[in-house]
Amino acid sequence: MLTLYDYLDSGNGYKARLLLAQLGQPYRRVECDIMTGRTRTPEFLAKNPNGRIPMLELDNGVCLPESNAILWYLGHGSPFVPAERLAQSQALQWMFFEQYSHEPYVATPRFILRHLPANSPRRAELPDRLARGRAALDVMEAHLKTNAFFAGGRYSIADIALYAYTHVAHEAQLDLAPYPALREWLARVASQSGHVPITFEPS
């Protein structure tokens, strides 16, 4: 059985949980509290020297870290990965965008606000990060004004990658009211078959 090393509050972990649920794929979940150093133990670092979650351990013991690589692995051969070459490349385009231009400026402020004390020096990062977060949301809004989804005209792993932290952007003090097309897209994603919330844990 697949094993997902995860942290329940993590949007990156949620990407894998959401796709696994939509695939109907059974798996075992191991909670790794990043706030107590669970991903920095010798045992975990032996599996992923980068010391981060999520990490997917395959049946043969091979470990696959990085949330978007996990999405591609799980989605390969399913309707969640476009079959056409250009659409596949567009899915990757948006997944790279998510990690480079979106996640550092939506997920990181959320982490600072939810998990670090009010007097943390990292609070000084918030104005710049949030400005860049709004810029990323602007890019998404522009695309979604004329597209229902992000790649190939249908729901895919590109949407899962971007949905994970966008749907909780309010927890980063990012107001989604100015983004009507984006909010409609969030509702479309939430209406997909097999959708589960970020708090979902497999039984």
Secondary structure as UniProt FT lines:
FT   STRAND          2..6
FT   TURN            8..9
FT   HELIX           11..23
FT   STRAND          27..31
FT   HELIX           34..36
FT   HELIX           38..40
FT   HELIX           42..47
FT   TURN            49..50
FT   STRAND          55..57
FT   TURN            59..60
FT   STRAND          63..65
FT   HELIX           67..75
FT   TURN            76..77
FT   TURN            79..80
FT   HELIX           85..97
FT   HELIX           98..102
FT   HELIX           103..115
FT   TURN            118..119
FT   HELIX           121..125
FT   HELIX           126..144
FT   TURN            145..146
FT   TURN            152..153
FT   HELIX           157..166
FT   TURN            167..168
FT   HELIX           169..172
FT   TURN            177..178
FT   HELIX           180..190
FT   TURN            193..194
FT   TURN            198..199
//
